[in-house]
Amino acid sequence: MNTWKIWYVDGSTFTNDDGTPNDAPKHGVEVIAEKRDGRTILWVYGEVYCWIDNGWCCAPTRNRHWPDDAPTLYGKQTDDASFVRMKTEAMEWLHRA
């Protein structure tokens, strides 16, 4: 089962329990943590995050090979202390049973 959680620069979060990738707020993404196929993945430093093939990916720009209708979110950088806090929370979330 694929589970994921998104952290936003305003301190809010959104998870797969809150809705689908299409339901997630589109702007201000700082970190996405994902558990997929027995792996843990931490997506950071992305300008653009996209849901493709039942999972997230990120890139500096929207990839022309991504489907036009793929759910797309947009990253935004925050201050260092906030980023470290969110990244730490994401790592802890990934390693919970």
Residue pairs with C-beta under 8 A, 6 or more apart in sequence:
1 35
2 16
2 34
2 35
2 36
2 37
2 54
2 55
3 15
3 16
3 34
3 35
4 15
4 16
4 32
4 33
4 34
4 35
4 36
4 56
5 13
5 14
5 15
5 16
5 32
5 33
5 90
5 93
6 13
6 14
6 15
6 24
6 29
6 31
6 32
6 73
7 13
7 29
7 30
7 31
7 32
7 33
7 86
7 89
7 90
8 14
8 25
8 28
8 29
8 30
9 28
9 29
9 30
9 76
9 77
9 78
9 82
10 28
11 82
12 25
14 23
14 24
14 25
18 24
20 71
21 51
21 56
21 71
21 73
22 71
24 71
24 73
25 73
26 72
26 73
26 74
27 73
27 74
27 76
28 74
28 75
28 76
29 46
29 49
29 73
29 74
29 75
29 76
30 44
30 75
30 76
30 77
30 78
30 82
30 83
30 86
31 42
31 43
31 44
31 83
31 86
31 87
31 90
32 42
32 43
32 44
32 46
32 49
32 56
32 58
32 73
32 90
33 40
33 41
33 42
33 43
33 90
33 91
33 93
33 94
34 40
34 41
34 42
34 43
34 55
34 56
35 41
35 94
36 54
36 55
40 94
40 95
41 55
41 56
42 87
42 90
42 91
42 94
43 49
43 56
43 57
43 58
44 58
44 87
45 58
45 75
46 58
46 59
46 60
46 75
47 58
47 59
47 60
47 61
47 74
47 75
48 58
48 59
48 60
48 61
48 62
48 63
48 72
48 73
48 74
48 75
49 56
49 57
49 58
49 72
49 73
49 74
49 75
50 56
50 57
50 58
50 59
50 62
50 63
50 66
50 70
50 71
50 72
50 73
51 70
51 71
51 72
52 66
52 67
52 70
58 75
62 72
66 72
77 83
78 86
